[in-house]
Structure formats: C-alpha cells, structure tokens
Amino acid sequence: MYRLTKKLQHTKQVLKDWNMHTFGLAHERVVTERVNLHSAQLALQHDPLNPLFMETENKVRQQYEEALIQEEAMISQKALVTWLQEGDRCSKFFYAQFVARKSHNSLRKVVLPDETEILDQQQVQQHTAGRGLREILHTFAQQSGLELNKGKSQVFCGGHLEHHLQFVSDIGISMGQLPVTYFGLPLFTGALTPRLCLPLVDKLEKGYNIGMGIWYL
C-alpha cells in the first residue's frame, strides 16, 4: 500500500508538470501564434506568389490551429467542472452564462473616421452591413489588379438578412433572385439532369457554324 501511494503521488506530480507546460500556457501560445500568423499573412499579401511566404503562412496557420485546439480543450474541461458544480444549484447560472456569451459576441459600437461613435444598434447594423464584402472586393482588386464589374454582378443572400437593402446600397451591387441560369443552365446545389441541360445543348446546336467550326453563344 505504501508503494502504491508513492507511485500515485509521483504520477500526480508528473501530470501536474505536464498540464502546466502543455495546457497551462495555452492562452499565451494562442496570442503568440496569432501574432505570427498575422505577420505571415501580411508578408504573403505583399507577395502572394512567393513560395516561401506560402509555406511559412501554411505552417504558422497549422500551429495557430493546434494552439486553438489545446486552449479549447482546456476551457472545455474547466467549464465542465464549473457546470457540474454550479449548474444544478441554480438556474441563474445558466442564464448568466448565456448573457455573457451573447454580450461577448455582439458589436456594441462603431467609430467613424472622424472619431464619431455610433452606439445605436440599428445604426451599427446599417454601417456594418456591407463592410466585410467591401473589404474582400478591395483586397481582391489590390492583389489581382482586376476590378469587379458591378453593373454585371449580383449578390445572392441566403437565409434571413434584415438590412439587405442597406447592404446592397453599401456595396453598389444589385440584389439577385434565385433561381438563376447561366447559358441556360440553372445554378443550384443539386445534381444536373439531362433534361436541365437541354437548353444549353439546344443553344450550342443553333449557334454552331459548320463552315467555320466555331460556336456563337
């Protein structure tokens, strides 16, 4: 019994050291890897075709994802203990957790270039509706040198979008309606059937010039 007790004590100390060095600094490692990933992505943005930058960004991104997994595992284990200890005592604990999570995931204010702060939630949503897509289009134009033809482009929104009119107005692209066709083919997520391909086949047959050996679409 004495030997078993000593072995358990030794194992406990080893597990403590392992936990401290592996999970104890999980948050600090996430912060460090996030900074490294940001630096690698900035370098890649300035030279997108550089194979060294591409390899570095991929490696750092994998390290960042591993750090996130470790941090999530640690938080999940600690949260499980807290929920087991406090969750059944009082329903207020569940509500407090919900409110804290909801508050953390919300955008509370917007600061304009002239340092004006917008706190009204409806105005915040209006100012941020198309920001993400605008940044994507701007980055694409910078990296590729190509400008999106907004007159020939459409935005298709899935799900519920409260401020779709404001969203369309912000980015300057019209709102499209599904279903839509391209060269006679319907664009959707299902499998194409021979019947759905008939309009395209018919168009190709009518537009084919036998003498020239070319198609006119």
C-alpha positions as CSV (number, residue, x, y, z in Angstrom):
1,M,0.0,0.0,0.0
2,Y,2.9,2.3,0.8
3,R,4.5,1.7,-2.6
4,L,1.2,2.3,-4.4
5,T,0.7,5.6,-2.6
6,K,4.2,6.8,-3.5
7,K,3.6,5.8,-7.2
8,L,0.3,7.7,-7.2
9,Q,2.0,10.8,-5.7
10,H,4.8,10.6,-8.3
11,T,2.3,10.2,-11.1
12,K,0.3,13.2,-9.8
13,Q,3.3,15.4,-9.9
14,V,4.2,14.3,-13.4
15,L,0.7,15.0,-14.6
16,K,0.8,18.5,-12.9
17,D,4.0,19.3,-14.7
18,W,2.7,18.0,-18.0
19,N,-0.5,20.0,-17.6
20,M,1.4,23.2,-16.7
21,H,3.7,23.0,-19.7
22,T,1.2,21.7,-22.2
23,F,-2.0,23.5,-21.3
24,G,-1.0,26.0,-18.6
25,L,0.3,28.5,-21.2
26,A,-2.4,27.7,-23.8
27,H,-3.8,31.2,-23.9
28,E,-0.3,32.8,-24.2
29,R,0.5,30.4,-27.0
30,V,-2.7,31.3,-28.9
31,V,-1.8,35.0,-28.6
32,T,1.8,34.4,-29.9
33,E,0.7,32.2,-32.8
34,R,-2.0,34.7,-33.7
35,V,0.6,37.5,-34.0
36,N,2.9,35.2,-36.0
37,L,0.0,34.3,-38.3
38,H,-0.8,37.9,-38.9
39,S,2.8,38.7,-39.8
40,A,3.0,35.8,-42.2
41,Q,-0.3,36.8,-43.9
42,L,0.9,40.4,-44.3
43,A,4.0,39.2,-45.9
44,L,2.0,36.9,-48.2
45,Q,-0.3,39.7,-49.2
46,H,2.6,41.8,-50.4
47,D,4.0,38.9,-52.4
48,P,1.2,36.3,-53.0
49,L,3.2,34.2,-55.4
50,N,6.3,33.8,-53.2
51,P,6.5,30.0,-52.4
52,L,8.5,30.7,-49.2
53,F,5.8,33.0,-47.8
54,M,3.1,30.5,-48.8
55,E,4.9,27.7,-47.0
56,T,5.5,29.8,-43.9
57,E,1.9,31.0,-43.8
58,N,0.6,27.4,-44.0
59,K,3.0,26.2,-41.3
60,V,2.1,29.1,-38.9
61,R,-1.6,28.7,-39.6
62,Q,-1.4,25.0,-38.6
63,Q,0.5,25.9,-35.4
64,Y,-2.2,28.5,-34.6
65,E,-5.0,26.0,-35.2
66,E,-3.2,23.5,-32.9
67,A,-2.9,26.2,-30.2
68,L,-6.6,26.9,-30.5
69,I,-7.5,23.2,-30.1
70,Q,-5.4,23.0,-26.9
71,E,-7.0,26.1,-25.5
72,E,-10.4,24.9,-26.3
73,A,-9.8,21.5,-24.7
74,M,-8.5,23.2,-21.5
75,I,-11.5,25.6,-21.4
76,S,-14.0,22.8,-22.1
77,Q,-12.6,20.7,-19.2
78,K,-12.6,23.6,-16.8
79,A,-16.1,24.7,-17.9
80,L,-17.4,21.1,-17.5
81,V,-16.3,21.1,-13.8
82,T,-17.9,24.5,-13.3
83,W,-21.2,23.4,-14.9
84,L,-21.2,20.2,-12.8
85,Q,-20.6,22.2,-9.6
86,E,-22.8,25.2,-10.2
87,G,-25.2,24.2,-13.0
88,D,-27.6,22.2,-10.9
89,R,-27.6,24.6,-7.9
90,C,-29.4,27.5,-9.5
91,S,-30.8,28.2,-13.0
92,K,-29.4,31.7,-12.7
93,F,-26.0,30.2,-13.5
94,F,-27.3,29.0,-16.9
95,Y,-28.8,32.5,-17.7
96,A,-25.6,34.2,-16.6
97,Q,-23.5,32.1,-19.0
98,F,-25.9,32.8,-21.8
99,V,-25.9,36.5,-21.3
100,A,-22.1,36.6,-21.0
101,R,-21.7,34.7,-24.3
102,K,-24.3,36.8,-26.1
103,S,-22.6,40.1,-24.9
104,H,-19.2,38.9,-26.0
105,N,-20.4,38.0,-29.5
106,S,-22.1,41.3,-30.2
107,L,-20.8,44.5,-31.8
108,R,-21.5,47.3,-29.4
109,K,-20.4,50.4,-31.2
110,V,-18.8,51.8,-34.5
111,V,-16.2,54.5,-34.6
112,L,-16.3,56.5,-37.8
113,P,-13.1,58.1,-39.4
114,D,-14.0,61.4,-37.8
115,E,-14.0,59.6,-34.4
116,T,-17.8,59.9,-34.1
117,E,-19.1,56.9,-32.0
118,I,-22.3,55.2,-33.0
119,L,-23.9,53.3,-30.2
120,D,-27.5,52.7,-31.5
121,Q,-27.7,49.1,-32.5
122,Q,-29.8,49.7,-35.6
123,Q,-27.3,52.3,-36.9
124,V,-24.4,50.0,-36.1
125,Q,-26.0,47.2,-38.2
126,Q,-26.6,49.7,-41.1
127,H,-23.0,50.9,-41.0
128,T,-21.5,47.4,-40.9
129,A,-23.9,45.5,-43.3
130,G,-21.6,45.5,-46.4
131,R,-18.2,46.1,-44.8
132,G,-17.0,42.6,-45.0
133,L,-17.7,42.2,-48.7
134,R,-16.3,45.6,-49.5
135,E,-13.1,44.7,-47.8
136,I,-12.9,41.4,-49.7
137,L,-13.5,43.2,-53.1
138,H,-10.9,45.8,-52.2
139,T,-8.3,43.2,-51.3
140,F,-9.1,41.2,-54.4
141,A,-8.6,44.4,-56.6
142,Q,-5.3,45.2,-54.9
143,Q,-3.9,41.7,-55.2
144,S,-5.1,40.8,-58.7
145,G,-5.3,44.2,-60.4
146,L,-8.8,43.3,-61.5
147,E,-11.9,45.4,-60.8
148,L,-15.3,43.8,-60.3
149,N,-17.8,45.0,-62.9
150,K,-20.6,45.9,-60.5
151,G,-23.0,46.5,-63.4
152,K,-22.8,42.9,-64.4
153,S,-22.7,41.4,-60.9
154,Q,-25.3,40.4,-58.5
155,V,-25.4,39.5,-54.8
156,F,-27.4,36.4,-53.7
157,C,-28.3,36.3,-50.0
158,G,-29.1,33.0,-48.2
159,G,-31.1,32.9,-45.1
160,H,-32.5,36.0,-43.3
161,L,-30.9,39.3,-44.0
162,E,-32.7,42.2,-42.1
163,H,-30.8,45.0,-43.8
164,H,-30.5,43.6,-47.3
165,L,-31.4,47.0,-49.0
166,Q,-28.7,48.8,-47.0
167,F,-26.3,46.0,-47.7
168,V,-26.9,46.3,-51.5
169,S,-26.6,50.1,-51.3
170,D,-23.3,50.0,-49.4
171,I,-21.5,47.7,-51.9
172,G,-23.1,49.1,-55.1
173,I,-24.2,45.7,-56.5
174,S,-27.8,44.8,-57.3
175,M,-29.6,42.0,-55.4
176,G,-30.2,38.9,-57.4
177,Q,-33.1,36.5,-57.1
178,L,-32.9,32.7,-57.2
179,P,-33.2,30.6,-59.3
180,V,-30.8,32.0,-61.8
181,T,-29.5,30.5,-65.1
182,Y,-26.1,30.7,-66.8
183,F,-26.0,29.8,-70.5
184,G,-29.4,28.2,-69.9
185,L,-28.2,26.0,-67.0
186,P,-29.8,26.6,-63.6
187,L,-27.4,27.3,-60.9
188,F,-28.2,25.3,-57.8
189,T,-26.6,22.8,-55.4
190,G,-28.4,19.7,-56.7
191,A,-27.2,17.3,-59.5
192,L,-27.8,18.3,-63.1
193,T,-30.1,16.0,-65.1
194,P,-30.2,15.6,-68.9
195,R,-33.5,17.5,-69.0
196,L,-31.9,20.5,-67.3
197,C,-29.1,20.5,-69.9
198,L,-31.3,20.6,-72.9
199,P,-31.5,24.5,-73.2
200,L,-27.7,24.6,-73.3
201,V,-27.4,21.8,-75.9
202,D,-30.1,23.5,-78.0
203,K,-28.2,26.8,-77.8
204,L,-24.9,25.1,-78.8
205,E,-26.6,23.4,-81.7
206,K,-28.2,26.6,-83.0
207,G,-25.0,28.6,-82.6
208,Y,-22.6,26.2,-84.2
209,N,-21.2,27.3,-87.6
210,I,-20.3,24.2,-89.6
211,G,-18.2,26.0,-92.1
212,M,-16.2,28.0,-89.6
213,G,-16.1,25.3,-87.0
214,I,-16.9,27.7,-84.2
215,W,-19.8,28.4,-81.8
216,Y,-21.6,31.6,-81.4
217,L,-23.2,31.9,-78.0
